[in-house]
């Protein structure tokens, strides 16, 4: 039985990057031998075991054979006779097909070290085309290794896979898993650029793909193109270290601009409502977790009013805070303001501009929170009038903050 460190751990060690997880391949062993040595089985489709002390993953060397469409269309074969090179041959990229044995010797049959030095993402062999998830994985690695390029032959193969319809068979869970990981990389825009370049974006995320080529007003968006703007916004979220919820909301915030009637372009009147509808459909299709889906909907609906906060009257600000559930969910409201900051600074030449609406809206939220709703309720003779009295008190608190005359109309 021989054990080799493989995959990302070897790659990241060679790049001088931190190693998060270590995976091992075991050659010459059987499941029975692994169980006898105390390893715990966890693999459902093929033999994978957890080390009894370190709990790191040890997989028996295996080969695979394509049996159908999509991610699950494979039959796996694991046996003591399967060699290390056969196991490495089924991997996606050359930089992920390097192994290290116990004495530190590198086994690199597909020249992964050469591609690490050349900063190239290259597929190992024709088996790459059998698994459409590998398109997503490569695009995610492009977002992580921002100075790597995709080998021309690999990009050509990805385009062939899209044309053959393989990408259409991806299940929602795997798309979301890779999308979420890609959004959390150093420069997530590269993931979408690669997916668009090979044609996969139009299949996986048609709502996002449709944004490219849609014009915006140059005085508000010097970059003009709505798709380019969206990529700039998610990169701003990454630059600021924001969590996945913010990055996903940034991706979805302007989806409605792709459906703006051509006769009113480059204006996008009412795009917020259309963005919310498309964001809702996308979240359901990909089975996006609730926290990401909910923030994306709030961002789609309300980012326009948040940007215009300085021009809103007190009653409108109170309505905005209530619609965003800011009083009960202040941490989510802060995430919404963070996403709006990324939207504002995710424009060509605007990257370092100050964004002031959060200062005003958080001050308004503090003023609203100081209103004693319990006291108002206790002093109310007409119980049915309590919600309206609380609302009026909140509006008055914000009016005082804004120095707004009390005789102004409530709706601004």
N, C-alpha and C positions, 0 to 999 in steps of 0.2 A: 504494500500500500504506500503510495507516494502522494504528498500533499503540496499544493502549489498555491501561493497567493496570486490572485488574478484580477483583471478588470480595472475598475476605477481606482482602487488603492494603489496599484502599481503605477498607473498613469499619473496620479496626483503626486506620488513620491518623486517621480522623475521630473515633474514640473516644479517641485518645491512648494506645492500647495498642501494645506492641511488635509489629512485623511480622516474622513468621517466614519466610514464603514469599511470593514475588511471582509472580503469574500474569498473562499478557498474552493479549489477543485481537488477532488480525491480520485486518483487513478489507480486501478487495480483492486478495488474493493467491491464488496457486495453490501446490500442493505443489512443483511444479517450480521456481517462483520462490524458495521457501524453501530448497530444496536448493542452488540456484545461489548463494544468499547464504551458504552454509556451515552452515546449520542442520542438526541431526541428528534424523532422524525417530525417534520413540519410541511414537507412538500406534498401538494395535492396531485399535481400532474406528473411530477418526476421526483426522484429521490433527493431531498434536501434535508439536512440535519443541523441541529444546533449543538455546538460544543458544550459538554457538560459543565465546564467552568466559565468560559468566556462568553458563551451564548452567541458566538459568531457563527455565520452560515458556512456549512461545508456541503457542497453538492457533488454527487458522483459524476464523473466525466460522462458526457452523453452526446448523442447525435440526434438530429431531428429530421422529420420528413413531412413535407407539405401534404395535407389531406383535404383542405377546403379553404374557403375564403376567410380573411380576417385574422384576428389575433389568436383565436382558439383553434384555427384549422391546422393543427400539427399533431403528429405522433412522435413520441420521444423514445429513444432507446438508450438505456444505461446498462453497461456491463463491464466487468473487469478488463475486457479486451479493448475497450474504447481508449484511444490514445489521447494525450494532452493536445496534440496538434489537431486532431479531429474535433475535440471540444472547442478549441479556440477558433476553428474554421466557421463555426456556426454563429459567432458573435458579430455585432453590427459594424463597428468601426475598427480600423487597424490600431488606433491608439488605445482601444479597450481590449485588444487581443494580445496583450503582453502578460507573461506569467513570470513569477520569481520563485525559485525553489528554496529549500530550507537553508542552503549555504549562500544564498544571495545571487546565484546565477540567473540571468535573465534569459527567458525563452521567448523569442520574437520572430516566429516564422513568417509573419505578414508585414514586417518592416514598420511596425508601429513607432519605434523610436525615430526612424527617419521622418515620419510624418509629424511627430511631436516637434522635432527641430525645424521642420519646414512650415509648421503651423497650418496643417492641412487636415480637414475632416474627409476621410476616404473610406468607402465601404470595403469590407474584407473580401467579399466574393459575391457571386450571383445569388447566394441564399438571402442576401439583404432584401431582395425583391419579394420574398415570400411573406414578409411581415410588415404591414403598413404602419405599425406603431413605430418602426425604426425611422420613418420620415419625421415623426414628431420628436423622437429622441435626438436625431441629428440637429433639428432646428433648435431644440433646447440647448444642446451643447454649443451651438453658435452664439446663443445668448449668454452663455457662461464664459466661453473662451472668445472674447470679443475681437481678438486679433487673428483668429483662425479663418481660413477661407474653405469653401466647399470644393472638392476636386471636381473638375468639369464632367468627368465620367460618372461620378456619383450623382450630380445634379441631373444629368441626362437620364440615369436610371430611375431617379425619383419621379421625373416627368412621365416616364413610361409606366410606372406603377399607378400614377394618378389616371392616366389615359386608359389603363386596363380596368379601372373601377375598383381597385383594391381598397382605396381610402374610404370609399362609401360603405365598406363593411366594418369600419371601426366602431366599437361599442362606446356608448356615451361615457361610461366610467373611466375608460382608458384615455379618452380624449381629454376629459377634465383633469385626470391625474397628471398628464404631461403638460397640459396648459397651465395648471396651477404651479407646477415646478418651474416652467419657463418664465412665468410672470415674476417669480422670486429670484431670477438670475440677475447678474450685474447690469445687463442691457437687454431687457426683454423685447425691445423693438426688433432685434435681429431675428428672433424666433418667427415673428410674423412676416418679416421680409423674406426669409428663406421659404416659408410655407407659400407665400404669394408667388415667389419666383418659380417654384416647381408646379404651381397650380393647385396645391392642396388646400390653400386657404379658402378658395371659392367653394370647396366641398365641405370642409369642416366648419368654417365660420363665414358663411356667405354674407351675413349682416355686416361683418367687419370688412370683408373684401369689397363690398359695394361702395364703401366710403372713398376709395381711391379714385381720383379723377373728379370728385365732386368739389366745385369751387366754393369758397367763402369770401366774405368781404375783406379786402386787403388791409383796410384800416384797423380791423379787429384781429385779422389773421394774416400777418405778412407772409406766412408759409403757404397760404391760399388753400391748398389741397386738404380736404377733411380727413383723408386717410393718414397723410403725413402728420397732421396735427394730433391725431389719436396716438400714434406711435411716440410722438414727442411727450405727450402727457404721461404715458405709462413709464417712459424713461425718467421723467421728473419724479414720479413716485418711487422708482428704484433708487434714484440719486439721493433722495431724502430718507431712504431706509424705511418706507412705510410698509405696513403689513399687506397680506394677500387681499384682504377685503378692499382696501383702498386701490390697489393695483387693478383688481378686477372691475371695480366701479369706474376707474379711469378708462378702461377698455370699452365699456358699454355706454359711456355718458352721452355720446353724440350719434348713436346708431340711426336716429330718425333723420339725420341730414341726408342719408342716402335715398330717402323717399320724398324729399322736397320737390314739389312741382317745378318743372323746368322753367316755367314762365316767370317765376319769382326769384330765381337764382341771380346773384349769389347770396341773397337774403335767405333766412331759414325760419320764417315765421311759424311758430307752433311746433318746432322740432322737439321740444321737451316731451310733449305728450306722445308723439310718435316714437321717440327714443325709449320711453317707459314701456310701451307696448312691445317693441322688439326685444328689449332687455328681458321682459317677463318671459317671452317665448323662448329666448336663448337659454335662460336659466332653467326652464323646465326641460328643454330638450337635452341639455348636458347634465341634468340632475345636479346643478350647482348647489353647494351647501347654503343653508338659509341665511347665515350671516353675510356671505358674499352677495347673494341674490337681493337681500333686503337693502343693503347699502347701495347697490347698483341702481335699484329702482328709485330710491330717494335722490340719488345724484342726477339721474335722468330727468326726474320731474322738477327738481327745485334749483338746479345750479344757476339757471338764469336769474331768478330772484335773489339768490345769494350774492351773485356778482353785482347786482344793482342795489345792494342793501342800503347804501348811502342815500339813495333816492326814494326809499320806501317810507311811508308814514307809519306811525306807531301801531295802528290797528293791523296793517299788513304784516308788520314784523311779528306781532303776536300770533297772527294766523300762521305764519311760516314756522314759528317755533312749535306750535301745536301740531301742525301737519307732519313735522319731522319728529314728533314725540321727544323733543329735546329736553323737556322737564323730567321725563322718566328715564330717558336713555342719553344722558349727557355725553357718555363716552362715544356712542355711535354718532352723535351730532358733531363731536370733535373730529371724528374720522371723515364725516361728510365735508366739513370745512377744509380738512387736509386735502381731500380729493379736489375740491374747488380750487385750492391753491395750485395744485398741479395743472389743472385745466388752464388757469390764468397764465402761469409761467411756462406752460408747454407750447409756446409760440415763438416763432423765429425772432430773436432779438429781445424777447421779453423775459428771458430766463432769470435775470437777477432783479426784476422789478419787485417793489413792495406790493403786498396784497393785503389790503386793509379791512375788508368785510368781516373777518373773524373777530377783530377787536371790537367792532360795533355790536355784532350779534352775540358775542359772549357777554358783553356788558349788559345787553338787553335781557339775555337769559338770566343773569344774576339779579337784575331788577325784578323780573317776573317771579323768580324764586323767593324774593323777599315778601311778596304778597301773601298774607296769612289767610289762606283759603278756609281753614278750619274756623277761624274767628268770624269770617264773613258768613259762613254757613250757620254758625251758632246764633248770630244776630239777625238772621233773616226770618221775617214773619211768613212771607210767601215762599214756601219750600220749592216751588216750581221755578222760582226766579233766581235760585242760587247760582247756576252755571253762568247766567248772563251777568250777574253782579260780580262774580269772580273775573269774568272776561273784561268787564269795564275797568275793574281795579288794575288788572294787568296792563291794559292799554294806557291807563293814566300813569302807571309807573314808568312805562317806556316813553310816554310823552315828556315826562319830567327829565328823563335822561337826554332826550333829543332837543329839549327846550321848544317843543312843538306847541303852538297855541291850542287851547282846549276846544276852541270852536271850529277847528279843522274837521272836515268830513272824515269819518272813520276809515273808509277804504281809500287807499292811495294807489 
